[in-house]
Amino acid sequence: MSTHTTALDRVVSSGPAPLPLNSRRVRLAIDLIGVSVLLLGLVTGVFVLVFGGGVIAAAGACLHAAHRRPA
């Protein structure tokens, strides 16, 4: 493996910082989407929506559990 940087490495490293994927906004958006899909599935009686909403809500719960506040 080469230790010198390539042009692509320089371009990628000089770009803007990535968005925080576990920010409060993202966590709340995932929660809202999950609960909305879950409720829509319950109201319409569509199991796929209930299951999908539960999976999305579980992903939101995982994001909340994995969130660490800066020291």
N, C-alpha and C positions, 0 to 999 in steps of 0.2 A: 504494500500500500504506500502510495506517495505521501510525503509530508508537506509538499509545497501546495499552496492554494491555487486553485484554478480560477478562471474568470467567472465561472458560475458560482463558486464559493464566495467570491468577493461581492457579486451582485446580491446574492441571497443574504449575506450577513450585513450588507449596508442598507437593507430595506427597513420598512417600519416594523416595530415590535408587533408580535401577534396579539390578537385580541384575547383577553382573559376568558377562557371558556367556562370557568366556574365563578363568574361574577354574580353578584346578587340579582341583577336583571335577568341573566340567563336562567338561574335557578328558579326564579319566580315565574318566568315565561314557561318553562318546562312543566312546573306545577300546574299552572293555569291551563295549559293545553291538555295535560293528562286528565285533570279533573273534568274538564269540559267534554272530552271525548268519552270518558267513563259515564258521565251523566247522560250524554246524548245516547249512548248505547243502552243505558237503563230505561230511558224514556221510550225509545223506539223498539226495544226488545231485540236488538241485534248483538248477538254474542261476540262477534268479531270486534265491535267497537268497545264493548265492555272489557274484553281481554286486552285489546290494544291500549285503551286508556289506563288500565291497571299496570301494564308494562311501562308506559310513559311516566306514570306517577311514581312507580318504583325507581325508575332512572332518576327522577327528580329527588327522591329520598336519598339515593346514593350520592348525588351531587351535594346535598346538604350535609350528609355524614362525612364526606371527604373534604369539605371546606375547612380550611385552617385560616385563622386570623393571623395577620402578621404580628410578630412579637414586639 
